[in-house]
Amino acid sequence: MPTSSACRLLISGRVQGVSFRYYMREAAQKLGVSGWCRNLSDGRVEALVCGSPEQLTAMQDWAWQGPPEAVVEQVDVSPAEEEKITSFEIRQ
């Protein structure tokens, strides 16, 4: 069984303009996962999360909550190729 894997998250709702990406980076750092997140032009936030299966589950759970001002309506999760990133980045 692999010790690390990756997933892609597409988070919908009121997730832009509420510091979602900055809170997500903080959550990722606390959980010890790597990857990135960015705003999409359609109002969603996209993220790639790399870590253990338990860490991925924890990040998915966090994404459903988001920061205090967010209203998360949907989190779509799909498998992804793990990227060799050592931190969690906010991308443009």
N, CA, C and O atoms as a CHARMM CRD file, in Angstrom:
* protein
*
  368
    1    1 MET  N      0.84900  -1.18500   0.00000 PROA 1      0.00000
    2    1 MET  CA     0.00000   0.00000   0.00000 PROA 1      0.00000
    3    1 MET  C      0.88900   1.24100   0.00000 PROA 1      0.00000
    4    1 MET  O      1.82300   1.32100   0.79900 PROA 1      0.00000
    5    2 PRO  N      0.61800   2.22500  -0.89100 PROA 2      0.00000
    6    2 PRO  CA     1.45500   3.41900  -0.93900 PROA 2      0.00000
    7    2 PRO  C      1.32900   4.24000   0.34600 PROA 2      0.00000
    8    2 PRO  O      0.25900   4.31600   0.95200 PROA 2      0.00000
    9    3 THR  N      2.43300   4.84300   0.74100 PROA 3      0.00000
   10    3 THR  CA     2.40900   5.65800   1.95600 PROA 3      0.00000
   11    3 THR  C      1.92700   7.07400   1.67600 PROA 3      0.00000
   12    3 THR  O      1.52000   7.78200   2.59800 PROA 3      0.00000
   13    4 SER  N      1.96800   7.49700   0.41500 PROA 4      0.00000
   14    4 SER  CA     1.42700   8.81200   0.08500 PROA 4      0.00000
   15    4 SER  C      0.69400   8.73900  -1.24000 PROA 4      0.00000
   16    4 SER  O      0.96000   7.87700  -2.07800 PROA 4      0.00000
   17    5 SER  N     -0.23000   9.66000  -1.40500 PROA 5      0.00000
   18    5 SER  CA    -1.03200   9.73400  -2.61100 PROA 5      0.00000
   19    5 SER  C     -1.47700  11.17400  -2.78900 PROA 5      0.00000
   20    5 SER  O     -1.04100  12.06100  -2.05500 PROA 5      0.00000
   21    6 ALA  N     -2.33900  11.40500  -3.75500 PROA 6      0.00000
   22    6 ALA  CA    -2.77500  12.77100  -4.03200 PROA 6      0.00000
   23    6 ALA  C     -4.22700  12.77600  -4.47700 PROA 6      0.00000
   24    6 ALA  O     -4.73600  11.79500  -5.01700 PROA 6      0.00000
   25    7 CYS  N     -4.87700  13.89800  -4.23900 PROA 7      0.00000
   26    7 CYS  CA    -6.23500  14.08300  -4.74600 PROA 7      0.00000
   27    7 CYS  C     -6.41400  15.53700  -5.16700 PROA 7      0.00000
   28    7 CYS  O     -5.72800  16.44300  -4.69400 PROA 7      0.00000
   29    8 ARG  N     -7.35400  15.71500  -6.06400 PROA 8      0.00000
   30    8 ARG  CA    -7.71900  17.04600  -6.54700 PROA 8      0.00000
   31    8 ARG  C     -9.06100  17.38800  -5.93300 PROA 8      0.00000
   32    8 ARG  O     -9.98800  16.57800  -5.95600 PROA 8      0.00000
   33    9 LEU  N     -9.16400  18.59000  -5.38200 PROA 9      0.00000
   34    9 LEU  CA   -10.40200  19.07000  -4.79300 PROA 9      0.00000
   35    9 LEU  C    -10.91600  20.25000  -5.61300 PROA 9      0.00000
   36    9 LEU  O    -10.14800  21.13900  -5.97900 PROA 9      0.00000
   37   10 LEU  N    -12.19500  20.25400  -5.89400 PROA 10     0.00000
   38   10 LEU  CA   -12.87000  21.40600  -6.49300 PROA 10     0.00000
   39   10 LEU  C    -13.94700  21.82200  -5.51100 PROA 10     0.00000
   40   10 LEU  O    -14.91900  21.09900  -5.29300 PROA 10     0.00000
   41   11 ILE  N    -13.76500  22.99600  -4.92000 PROA 11     0.00000
   42   11 ILE  CA   -14.63100  23.45600  -3.84200 PROA 11     0.00000
   43   11 ILE  C    -15.52700  24.56100  -4.36700 PROA 11     0.00000
   44   11 ILE  O    -15.04500  25.56000  -4.90200 PROA 11     0.00000
   45   12 SER  N    -16.83900  24.38100  -4.21200 PROA 12     0.00000
   46   12 SER  CA   -17.83400  25.32700  -4.72100 PROA 12     0.00000
   47   12 SER  C    -18.58200  25.98400  -3.57600 PROA 12     0.00000
   48   12 SER  O    -18.66000  25.44500  -2.47100 PROA 12     0.00000
   49   13 GLY  N    -19.12700  27.14900  -3.85700 PROA 13     0.00000
   50   13 GLY  CA   -19.90400  27.91200  -2.88800 PROA 13     0.00000
   51   13 GLY  C    -19.32100  29.30600  -2.77100 PROA 13     0.00000
   52   13 GLY  O    -18.73600  29.82800  -3.72000 PROA 13     0.00000
   53   14 ARG  N    -19.48300  29.90500  -1.59700 PROA 14     0.00000
   54   14 ARG  CA   -18.84200  31.20400  -1.36000 PROA 14     0.00000
   55   14 ARG  C    -17.45100  30.91200  -0.81700 PROA 14     0.00000
   56   14 ARG  O    -17.23500  30.86400   0.39400 PROA 14     0.00000
   57   15 VAL  N    -16.50900  30.71900  -1.74100 PROA 15     0.00000
   58   15 VAL  CA   -15.16100  30.30200  -1.36500 PROA 15     0.00000
   59   15 VAL  C    -14.08800  31.26000  -1.88900 PROA 15     0.00000
   60   15 VAL  O    -12.89900  31.05600  -1.64500 PROA 15     0.00000
   61   16 GLN  N    -14.50300  32.28600  -2.59600 PROA 16     0.00000
   62   16 GLN  CA   -13.55100  33.32000  -3.01300 PROA 16     0.00000
   63   16 GLN  C    -13.91400  34.60800  -2.29400 PROA 16     0.00000
   64   16 GLN  O    -15.08700  34.88800  -2.04800 PROA 16     0.00000
   65   17 GLY  N    -12.89100  35.38700  -1.96100 PROA 17     0.00000
   66   17 GLY  CA   -13.11900  36.63000  -1.23100 PROA 17     0.00000
   67   17 GLY  C    -13.29300  36.42100   0.26300 PROA 17     0.00000
   68   17 GLY  O    -13.70800  37.33800   0.97200 PROA 17     0.00000
   69   18 VAL  N    -12.98000  35.22100   0.75000 PROA 18     0.00000
   70   18 VAL  CA   -13.12400  34.90600   2.17900 PROA 18     0.00000
   71   18 VAL  C    -11.82400  34.34000   2.74900 PROA 18     0.00000
   72   18 VAL  O    -11.82800  33.72700   3.81600 PROA 18     0.00000
   73   19 SER  N    -10.71700  34.54500   2.04200 PROA 19     0.00000
   74   19 SER  CA    -9.38900  34.05400   2.44900 PROA 19     0.00000
   75   19 SER  C     -9.30900  32.53600   2.50400 PROA 19     0.00000
   76   19 SER  O     -8.52800  31.98000   3.27600 PROA 19     0.00000
   77   20 PHE  N    -10.11800  31.86300   1.68500 PROA 20     0.00000
   78   20 PHE  CA   -10.15400  30.40100   1.69300 PROA 20     0.00000
   79   20 PHE  C     -8.77300  29.80500   1.45700 PROA 20     0.00000
   80   20 PHE  O     -8.35500  28.89400   2.17100 PROA 20     0.00000
   81   21 ARG  N     -8.05800  30.32600   0.44400 PROA 21     0.00000
   82   21 ARG  CA    -6.75300  29.74600   0.10000 PROA 21     0.00000
   83   21 ARG  C     -5.74600  29.90900   1.23300 PROA 21     0.00000
   84   21 ARG  O     -4.93700  29.01300   1.47400 PROA 21     0.00000
   85   22 TYR  N     -5.78600  31.02700   1.91900 PROA 22     0.00000
   86   22 TYR  CA    -4.83200  31.27300   3.00900 PROA 22     0.00000
   87   22 TYR  C     -5.12300  30.36800   4.20300 PROA 22     0.00000
   88   22 TYR  O     -4.20000  29.83600   4.81900 PROA 22     0.00000
   89   23 TYR  N     -6.40400  30.19100   4.53000 PROA 23     0.00000
   90   23 TYR  CA    -6.78000  29.26700   5.59700 PROA 23     0.00000
   91   23 TYR  C     -6.45700  27.83100   5.20400 PROA 23     0.00000
   92   23 TYR  O     -6.04800  27.02600   6.04100 PROA 23     0.00000
   93   24 MET  N     -6.64700  27.51200   3.90800 PROA 24     0.00000
   94   24 MET  CA    -6.34600  26.15800   3.44600 PROA 24     0.00000
   95   24 MET  C     -4.85800  25.87300   3.57200 PROA 24     0.00000
   96   24 MET  O     -4.46600  24.78000   3.98000 PROA 24     0.00000
   97   25 ARG  N     -4.02500  26.85200   3.22200 PROA 25     0.00000
   98   25 ARG  CA    -2.58100  26.65500   3.36700 PROA 25     0.00000
   99   25 ARG  C     -2.22300  26.42800   4.83500 PROA 25     0.00000
  100   25 ARG  O     -1.39700  25.57000   5.14800 PROA 25     0.00000
  101   26 GLU  N     -2.83700  27.18600   5.72700 PROA 26     0.00000
  102   26 GLU  CA    -2.57800  27.01700   7.15700 PROA 26     0.00000
  103   26 GLU  C     -2.99100  25.61500   7.62800 PROA 26     0.00000
  104   26 GLU  O     -2.26200  24.97200   8.38300 PROA 26     0.00000
  105   27 ALA  N     -4.15300  25.14800   7.18200 PROA 27     0.00000
  106   27 ALA  CA    -4.62100  23.80600   7.54800 PROA 27     0.00000
  107   27 ALA  C     -3.67300  22.74400   6.99700 PROA 27     0.00000
  108   27 ALA  O     -3.34600  21.77700   7.68400 PROA 27     0.00000
  109   28 ALA  N     -3.23700  22.93200   5.75500 PROA 28     0.00000
  110   28 ALA  CA    -2.31300  21.97600   5.12900 PROA 28     0.00000
  111   28 ALA  C     -0.99400  21.91500   5.88800 PROA 28     0.00000
  112   28 ALA  O     -0.43700  20.83700   6.09600 PROA 28     0.00000
  113   29 GLN  N     -0.50000  23.07700   6.29900 PROA 29     0.00000
  114   29 GLN  CA     0.76000  23.11500   7.04200 PROA 29     0.00000
  115   29 GLN  C      0.60200  22.40200   8.38300 PROA 29     0.00000
  116   29 GLN  O      1.50200  21.67300   8.80000 PROA 29     0.00000
  117   30 LYS  N     -0.51600  22.60000   9.05900 PROA 30     0.00000
  118   30 LYS  CA    -0.75400  21.92600  10.33900 PROA 30     0.00000
  119   30 LYS  C     -0.84700  20.41500  10.17500 PROA 30     0.00000
  120   30 LYS  O     -0.40800  19.65800  11.04100 PROA 30     0.00000
  121   31 LEU  N     -1.42500  19.98100   9.05200 PROA 31     0.00000
  122   31 LEU  CA    -1.58500  18.54900   8.80400 PROA 31     0.00000
  123   31 LEU  C     -0.34900  17.91700   8.16600 PROA 31     0.00000
  124   31 LEU  O     -0.24400  16.69300   8.09600 PROA 31     0.00000
  125   32 GLY  N      0.58700  18.75000   7.70000 PROA 32     0.00000
  126   32 GLY  CA     1.80900  18.23100   7.10700 PROA 32     0.00000
  127   32 GLY  C      1.66700  17.73600   5.68600 PROA 32     0.00000
  128   32 GLY  O      2.42400  16.86700   5.25400 PROA 32     0.00000
  129   33 VAL  N      0.69200  18.28300   4.93900 PROA 33     0.00000
  130   33 VAL  CA     0.52300  17.89100   3.54000 PROA 33     0.00000
  131   33 VAL  C      1.18000  18.91500   2.62200 PROA 33     0.00000
  132   33 VAL  O      1.42000  20.05900   3.00800 PROA 33     0.00000
  133   34 SER  N      1.46100  18.48000   1.41000 PROA 34     0.00000
  134   34 SER  CA     1.99800  19.40200   0.40200 PROA 34     0.00000
  135   34 SER  C      0.97400  19.53900  -0.71500 PROA 34     0.00000
  136   34 SER  O     -0.01700  18.81100  -0.76300 PROA 34     0.00000
  137   35 GLY  N      1.23200  20.48800  -1.61600 PROA 35     0.00000
  138   35 GLY  CA     0.33800  20.70000  -2.74500 PROA 35     0.00000
  139   35 GLY  C      0.15900  22.17300  -3.02800 PROA 35     0.00000
  140   35 GLY  O      1.05700  22.97900  -2.78400 PROA 35     0.00000
  141   36 TRP  N     -1.00600  22.51800  -3.54500 PROA 36     0.00000
  142   36 TRP  CA    -1.28800  23.90900  -3.90300 PROA 36     0.00000
  143   36 TRP  C     -2.79600  24.13000  -3.98200 PROA 36     0.00000
  144   36 TRP  O     -3.58000  23.18200  -4.02600 PROA 36     0.00000
  145   37 CYS  N     -3.18100  25.40000  -3.99800 PROA 37     0.00000
  146   37 CYS  CA    -4.57100  25.77800  -4.23500 PROA 37     0.00000
  147   37 CYS  C     -4.59500  27.06500  -5.03000 PROA 37     0.00000
  148   37 CYS  O     -3.63900  27.84000  -5.01100 PROA 37     0.00000
  149   38 ARG  N     -5.69400  27.28800  -5.73000 PROA 38     0.00000
  150   38 ARG  CA    -5.84900  28.50200  -6.53900 PROA 38     0.00000
  151   38 ARG  C     -7.32100  28.77500  -6.77000 PROA 38     0.00000
  152   38 ARG  O     -8.15400  27.87100  -6.71500 PROA 38     0.00000
  153   39 ASN  N     -7.62900  30.04200  -7.03100 PROA 39     0.00000
  154   39 ASN  CA    -8.97400  30.43400  -7.42800 PROA 39     0.00000
  155   39 ASN  C     -9.16300  30.11100  -8.90000 PROA 39     0.00000
  156   39 ASN  O     -8.23200  30.24500  -9.69300 PROA 39     0.00000
  157   40 LEU  N    -10.36000  29.69000  -9.26400 PROA 40     0.00000
  158   40 LEU  CA   -10.71800  29.48300 -10.65400 PROA 40     0.00000
  159   40 LEU  C    -11.64500  30.61400 -11.10400 PROA 40     0.00000
  160   40 LEU  O    -12.31700  31.23800 -10.28300 PROA 40     0.00000
  161   41 SER  N    -11.67500  30.86800 -12.39400 PROA 41     0.00000
  162   41 SER  CA   -12.47400  31.97600 -12.91500 PROA 41     0.00000
  163   41 SER  C    -13.97200  31.75600 -12.73200 PROA 41     0.00000
  164   41 SER  O    -14.74200  32.71300 -12.80600 PROA 41     0.00000
  165   42 ASP  N    -14.40300  30.51800 -12.49500 PROA 42     0.00000
  166   42 ASP  CA   -15.83200  30.24600 -12.31000 PROA 42     0.00000
  167   42 ASP  C    -16.28000  30.37300 -10.85400 PROA 42     0.00000
  168   42 ASP  O    -17.42100  30.04400 -10.52900 PROA 42     0.00000
  169   43 GLY  N    -15.38700  30.84900  -9.96900 PROA 43     0.00000
  170   43 GLY  CA   -15.74900  31.07900  -8.56500 PROA 43     0.00000
  171   43 GLY  C    -15.38900  29.94600  -7.62800 PROA 43     0.00000
  172   43 GLY  O    -15.55200  30.08100  -6.41500 PROA 43     0.00000
  173   44 ARG  N    -14.90400  28.83400  -8.15300 PROA 44     0.00000
  174   44 ARG  CA   -14.50000  27.72100  -7.30000 PROA 44     0.00000
  175   44 ARG  C    -13.04200  27.87000  -6.88600 PROA 44     0.00000
  176   44 ARG  O    -12.30900  28.69100  -7.43600 PROA 44     0.00000
  177   45 VAL  N    -12.63500  27.07000  -5.91700 PROA 45     0.00000
  178   45 VAL  CA   -11.23300  26.93200  -5.52900 PROA 45     0.00000
  179   45 VAL  C    -10.81800  25.51400  -5.91000 PROA 45     0.00000
  180   45 VAL  O    -11.52600  24.54800  -5.62600 PROA 45     0.00000
  181   46 GLU  N     -9.66500  25.40900  -6.55500 PROA 46     0.00000
  182   46 GLU  CA    -9.09800  24.11700  -6.91700 PROA 46     0.00000
  183   46 GLU  C     -7.88000  23.87300  -6.04700 PROA 46     0.00000
  184   46 GLU  O     -7.11300  24.79500  -5.77100 PROA 46     0.00000
  185   47 ALA  N     -7.70000  22.62800  -5.61400 PROA 47     0.00000
  186   47 ALA  CA    -6.53300  22.29000  -4.79900 PROA 47     0.00000
  187   47 ALA  C     -6.01100  20.92100  -5.19200 PROA 47     0.00000
  188   47 ALA  O     -6.76900  20.02900  -5.57300 PROA 47     0.00000
  189   48 LEU  N     -4.71300  20.78000  -5.09200 PROA 48     0.00000
  190   48 LEU  CA    -4.04700  19.48600  -5.19000 PROA 48     0.00000
  191   48 LEU  C     -3.43100  19.23800  -3.82500 PROA 48     0.00000
  192   48 LEU  O     -2.66400  20.05800  -3.31800 PROA 48     0.00000
  193   49 VAL  N     -3.77200  18.10100  -3.23400 PROA 49     0.00000
  194   49 VAL  CA    -3.29200  17.76900  -1.89500 PROA 49     0.00000
  195   49 VAL  C     -2.52700  16.45300  -1.97300 PROA 49     0.00000
  196   49 VAL  O     -3.03600  15.46200  -2.49700 PROA 49     0.00000
  197   50 CYS  N     -1.30000  16.44600  -1.44800 PROA 50     0.00000
  198   50 CYS  CA    -0.44800  15.25900  -1.45600 PROA 50     0.00000
  199   50 CYS  C     -0.10900  14.87300  -0.02200 PROA 50     0.00000
  200   50 CYS  O      0.31900  15.71500   0.76700 PROA 50     0.00000
  201   51 GLY  N     -0.29800  13.61000   0.31400 PROA 51     0.00000
  202   51 GLY  CA     0.01100  13.13900   1.65800 PROA 51     0.00000
  203   51 GLY  C     -0.47600  11.72300   1.84500 PROA 51     0.00000
  204   51 GLY  O     -0.78700  11.03100   0.87600 PROA 51     0.00000
  205   52 SER  N     -0.54500  11.29300   3.08600 PROA 52     0.00000
  206   52 SER  CA    -1.04000   9.95600   3.39200 PROA 52     0.00000
  207   52 SER  C     -2.56000   9.93300   3.18500 PROA 52     0.00000
  208   52 SER  O     -3.19300  10.98900   3.15400 PROA 52     0.00000
  209   53 PRO  N     -3.14000   8.75500   3.04600 PROA 53     0.00000
  210   53 PRO  CA    -4.59900   8.68800   2.92500 PROA 53     0.00000
  211   53 PRO  C     -5.33000   9.37700   4.08500 PROA 53     0.00000
  212   53 PRO  O     -6.36400  10.01200   3.88100 PROA 53     0.00000
  213   54 GLU  N     -4.79100   9.25000   5.29100 PROA 54     0.00000
  214   54 GLU  CA    -5.40800   9.90900   6.45000 PROA 54     0.00000
  215   54 GLU  C     -5.32600  11.42700   6.33600 PROA 54     0.00000
  216   54 GLU  O     -6.27900  12.13200   6.67100 PROA 54     0.00000
  217   55 GLN  N     -4.19200  11.92700   5.86400 PROA 55     0.00000
  218   55 GLN  CA    -4.04100  13.37200   5.68600 PROA 55     0.00000
  219   55 GLN  C     -4.98700  13.89000   4.60600 PROA 55     0.00000
  220   55 GLN  O     -5.56300  14.96800   4.75100 PROA 55     0.00000
  221   56 LEU  N     -5.14900  13.13200   3.52800 PROA 56     0.00000
  222   56 LEU  CA    -6.05800  13.55100   2.45700 PROA 56     0.00000
  223   56 LEU  C     -7.48800  13.62300   2.97000 PROA 56     0.00000
  224   56 LEU  O     -8.22100  14.55900   2.64900 PROA 56     0.00000
  225   57 THR  N     -7.88300  12.64400   3.75800 PROA 57     0.00000
  226   57 THR  CA    -9.22000  12.65000   4.34000 PROA 57     0.00000
  227   57 THR  C     -9.40400  13.85700   5.25000 PROA 57     0.00000
  228   57 THR  O    -10.45200  14.50300   5.22300 PROA 57     0.00000
  229   58 ALA  N     -8.39300  14.16400   6.05300 PROA 58     0.00000
  230   58 ALA  CA    -8.47800  15.32200   6.94900 PROA 58     0.00000
  231   58 ALA  C     -8.60300  16.62000   6.15400 PROA 58     0.00000
  232   58 ALA  O     -9.35400  17.50900   6.55400 PROA 58     0.00000
  233   59 MET  N     -7.88600  16.74700   5.04000 PROA 59     0.00000
  234   59 MET  CA    -7.99000  17.95700   4.22000 PROA 59     0.00000
  235   59 MET  C     -9.35200  18.04600   3.53900 PROA 59     0.00000
  236   59 MET  O     -9.91000  19.13500   3.40000 PROA 59     0.00000
  237   60 GLN  N     -9.88500  16.91000   3.11800 PROA 60     0.00000
  238   60 GLN  CA   -11.22400  16.91500   2.52300 PROA 60     0.00000
  239   60 GLN  C    -12.25400  17.35300   3.55600 PROA 60     0.00000
  240   60 GLN  O    -13.14800  18.14200   3.25300 PROA 60     0.00000
  241   61 ASP  N    -12.12600  16.84000   4.77400 PROA 61     0.00000
  242   61 ASP  CA   -13.03100  17.25300   5.85200 PROA 61     0.00000
  243   61 ASP  C    -12.90700  18.74900   6.11100 PROA 61     0.00000
  244   61 ASP  O    -13.91000  19.43900   6.29300 PROA 61     0.00000
  245   62 TRP  N    -11.65400  19.25400   6.12600 PROA 62     0.00000
  246   62 TRP  CA   -11.45800  20.68500   6.34100 PROA 62     0.00000
  247   62 TRP  C    -12.11600  21.49100   5.21600 PROA 62     0.00000
  248   62 TRP  O    -12.75000  22.51400   5.47500 PROA 62     0.00000
  249   63 ALA  N    -11.96600  21.03300   3.97000 PROA 63     0.00000
  250   63 ALA  CA   -12.51300  21.76200   2.82000 PROA 63     0.00000
  251   63 ALA  C    -14.02800  21.93700   2.94000 PROA 63     0.00000
  252   63 ALA  O    -14.56900  22.95100   2.49800 PROA 63     0.00000
  253   64 TRP  N    -14.70700  20.97000   3.52600 PROA 64     0.00000
  254   64 TRP  CA   -16.15200  21.09000   3.71700 PROA 64     0.00000
  255   64 TRP  C    -16.49900  22.17700   4.72900 PROA 64     0.00000
  256   64 TRP  O    -17.58900  22.74600   4.67400 PROA 64     0.00000
  257   65 GLN  N    -15.58400  22.47100   5.65400 PROA 65     0.00000
  258   65 GLN  CA   -15.80900  23.52300   6.64600 PROA 65     0.00000
  259   65 GLN  C    -15.32600  24.87400   6.13100 PROA 65     0.00000
  260   65 GLN  O    -16.06400  25.85900   6.13700 PROA 65     0.00000
  261   66 GLY  N    -14.06200  24.89900   5.68200 PROA 66     0.00000
  262   66 GLY  CA   -13.46200  26.14300   5.20800 PROA 66     0.00000
  263   66 GLY  C    -13.30900  27.15800   6.32300 PROA 66     0.00000
  264   66 GLY  O    -13.53300  26.84400   7.49200 PROA 66     0.00000
  265   67 PRO  N    -12.92600  28.37700   5.96200 PROA 67     0.00000
  266   67 PRO  CA   -12.77400  29.43800   6.96300 PROA 67     0.00000
  267   67 PRO  C    -14.13500  29.96300   7.42600 PROA 67     0.00000
  268   67 PRO  O    -15.16600  29.62700   6.84400 PROA 67     0.00000
  269   68 PRO  N    -14.13100  30.77900   8.46700 PROA 68     0.00000
  270   68 PRO  CA   -15.39400  31.23100   9.05400 PROA 68     0.00000
  271   68 PRO  C    -16.37300  31.89200   8.07700 PROA 68     0.00000
  272   68 PRO  O    -17.57800  31.67400   8.19800 PROA 68     0.00000
  273   69 GLU  N    -15.90700  32.67600   7.13000 PROA 69     0.00000
  274   69 GLU  CA   -16.79900  33.41300   6.22500 PROA 69     0.00000
  275   69 GLU  C    -17.24500  32.60300   5.00700 PROA 69     0.00000
  276   69 GLU  O    -18.11300  33.04600   4.25600 PROA 69     0.00000
  277   70 ALA  N    -16.66400  31.42900   4.80800 PROA 70     0.00000
  278   70 ALA  CA   -16.99300  30.61500   3.63000 PROA 70     0.00000
  279   70 ALA  C    -18.33300  29.90600   3.81600 PROA 70     0.00000
  280   70 ALA  O    -18.75200  29.60200   4.93300 PROA 70     0.00000
  281   71 VAL  N    -18.98800  29.65500   2.68700 PROA 71     0.00000
  282   71 VAL  CA   -20.17700  28.81500   2.64600 PROA 71     0.00000
  283   71 VAL  C    -19.90200  27.75800   1.58300 PROA 71     0.00000
  284   71 VAL  O    -20.07500  28.00400   0.38900 PROA 71     0.00000
  285   72 VAL  N    -19.47500  26.58800   2.02600 PROA 72     0.00000
  286   72 VAL  CA   -19.09900  25.52000   1.10700 PROA 72     0.00000
  287   72 VAL  C    -20.35400  24.74400   0.72200 PROA 72     0.00000
  288   72 VAL  O    -21.07700  24.23900   1.58100 PROA 72     0.00000
  289   73 GLU  N    -20.59900  24.65900  -0.58800 PROA 73     0.00000
  290   73 GLU  CA   -21.76600  23.93600  -1.08500 PROA 73     0.00000
  291   73 GLU  C    -21.40300  22.55500  -1.62000 PROA 73     0.00000
  292   73 GLU  O    -22.21900  21.63600  -1.56100 PROA 73     0.00000
  293   74 GLN  N    -20.19300  22.40000  -2.13900 PROA 74     0.00000
  294   74 GLN  CA   -19.80700  21.13200  -2.74500 PROA 74     0.00000
  295   74 GLN  C    -18.29000  20.99000  -2.70800 PROA 74     0.00000
  296   74 GLN  O    -17.56600  21.96800  -2.89300 PROA 74     0.00000
  297   75 VAL  N    -17.81900  19.78600  -2.47100 PROA 75     0.00000
  298   75 VAL  CA   -16.39500  19.45400  -2.59100 PROA 75     0.00000
  299   75 VAL  C    -16.32100  18.20700  -3.47100 PROA 75     0.00000
  300   75 VAL  O    -16.68700  17.11200  -3.04500 PROA 75     0.00000
  301   76 ASP  N    -15.84700  18.38500  -4.68800 PROA 76     0.00000
  302   76 ASP  CA   -15.64900  17.25900  -5.59500 PROA 76     0.00000
  303   76 ASP  C    -14.21500  16.77600  -5.43500 PROA 76     0.00000
  304   76 ASP  O    -13.27300  17.56700  -5.49600 PROA 76     0.00000
  305   77 VAL  N    -14.05800  15.48300  -5.23000 PROA 77     0.00000
  306   77 VAL  CA   -12.74700  14.88600  -4.99700 PROA 77     0.00000
  307   77 VAL  C    -12.46200  13.88800  -6.11200 PROA 77     0.00000
  308   77 VAL  O    -13.30800  13.06100  -6.45200 PROA 77     0.00000
  309   78 SER  N    -11.26300  13.97600  -6.67500 PROA 78     0.00000
  310   78 SER  CA   -10.85200  13.00100  -7.67800 PROA 78     0.00000
  311   78 SER  C     -9.38500  12.65100  -7.45500 PROA 78     0.00000
  312   78 SER  O     -8.62100  13.47100  -6.94600 PROA 78     0.00000
  313   79 PRO  N     -8.98600  11.42800  -7.83600 PROA 79     0.00000
  314   79 PRO  CA    -7.58000  11.05100  -7.71000 PROA 79     0.00000
  315   79 PRO  C     -6.71600  11.93600  -8.59400 PROA 79     0.00000
  316   79 PRO  O     -7.17400  12.43800  -9.62000 PROA 79     0.00000
  317   80 ALA  N     -5.47400  12.12400  -8.19500 PROA 80     0.00000
  318   80 ALA  CA    -4.56100  12.96300  -8.97100 PROA 80     0.00000
  319   80 ALA  C     -3.16200  12.37500  -8.90200 PROA 80     0.00000
  320   80 ALA  O     -2.85500  11.55200  -8.03900 PROA 80     0.00000
  321   81 GLU  N     -2.32800  12.81000  -9.82100 PROA 81     0.00000
  322   81 GLU  CA    -0.91600  12.42500  -9.79500 PROA 81     0.00000
  323   81 GLU  C     -0.22400  13.24800  -8.72100 PROA 81     0.00000
  324   81 GLU  O     -0.39400  14.46500  -8.64900 PROA 81     0.00000
  325   82 GLU  N      0.54500  12.58400  -7.90200 PROA 82     0.00000
  326   82 GLU  CA     1.29000  13.29100  -6.85700 PROA 82     0.00000
  327   82 GLU  C      2.37200  14.15000  -7.49800 PROA 82     0.00000
  328   82 GLU  O      3.09900  13.68900  -8.37900 PROA 82     0.00000
  329   83 GLU  N      2.47500  15.38900  -7.05700 PROA 83     0.00000
  330   83 GLU  CA     3.52800  16.28300  -7.52800 PROA 83     0.00000
  331   83 GLU  C      4.60800  16.35900  -6.45500 PROA 83     0.00000
  332   83 GLU  O      4.31900  16.29300  -5.26000 PROA 83     0.00000
  333   84 LYS  N      5.83700  16.49600  -6.89100 PROA 84     0.00000
  334   84 LYS  CA     6.95900  16.57900  -5.95300 PROA 84     0.00000
  335   84 LYS  C      7.08800  18.02000  -5.44700 PROA 84     0.00000
  336   84 LYS  O      7.91800  18.79700  -5.91900 PROA 84     0.00000
  337   85 ILE  N      6.24600  18.34100  -4.48100 PROA 85     0.00000
  338   85 ILE  CA     6.24400  19.65800  -3.86100 PROA 85     0.00000
  339   85 ILE  C      6.48000  19.43700  -2.37000 PROA 85     0.00000
  340   85 ILE  O      5.90800  18.52400  -1.77600 PROA 85     0.00000
  341   86 THR  N      7.30800  20.26000  -1.77700 PROA 86     0.00000
  342   86 THR  CA     7.62800  20.05600  -0.36400 PROA 86     0.00000
  343   86 THR  C      6.82600  20.95000   0.57500 PROA 86     0.00000
  344   86 THR  O      6.94000  20.83000   1.79500 PROA 86     0.00000
  345   87 SER  N      6.01100  21.85000   0.01200 PROA 87     0.00000
  346   87 SER  CA     5.20700  22.74600   0.84500 PROA 87     0.00000
  347   87 SER  C      3.81800  22.84400   0.24100 PROA 87     0.00000
  348   87 SER  O      3.50500  22.15400  -0.73000 PROA 87     0.00000
  349   88 PHE  N      2.99300  23.69800   0.81300 PROA 88     0.00000
  350   88 PHE  CA     1.65900  23.94500   0.25900 PROA 88     0.00000
  351   88 PHE  C      1.63400  25.38800  -0.23600 PROA 88     0.00000
  352   88 PHE  O      1.82200  26.32400   0.54200 PROA 88     0.00000
  353   89 GLU  N      1.40200  25.55600  -1.52900 PROA 89     0.00000
  354   89 GLU  CA     1.50400  26.87400  -2.17700 PROA 89     0.00000
  355   89 GLU  C      0.14000  27.43400  -2.54300 PROA 89     0.00000
  356   89 GLU  O     -0.80800  26.69200  -2.79800 PROA 89     0.00000
  357   90 ILE  N      0.06200  28.73800  -2.56200 PROA 90     0.00000
  358   90 ILE  CA    -1.08300  29.43300  -3.13800 PROA 90     0.00000
  359   90 ILE  C     -0.66800  29.86800  -4.52700 PROA 90     0.00000
  360   90 ILE  O      0.29800  30.61200  -4.69400 PROA 90     0.00000
  361   91 ARG  N     -1.40500  29.40000  -5.52500 PROA 91     0.00000
  362   91 ARG  CA    -1.09000  29.73800  -6.90800 PROA 91     0.00000
  363   91 ARG  C     -2.07200  30.73600  -7.46400 PROA 91     0.00000
  364   91 ARG  O     -3.20300  30.85800  -6.99400 PROA 91     0.00000
  365   92 GLN  N     -1.61600  31.45200  -8.48000 PROA 92     0.00000
  366   92 GLN  CA    -2.47600  32.45400  -9.13500 PROA 92     0.00000
  367   92 GLN  C     -3.33200  31.83200 -10.20400 PROA 92     0.00000
  368   92 GLN  O     -4.11200  32.52900 -10.85300 PROA 92     0.00000
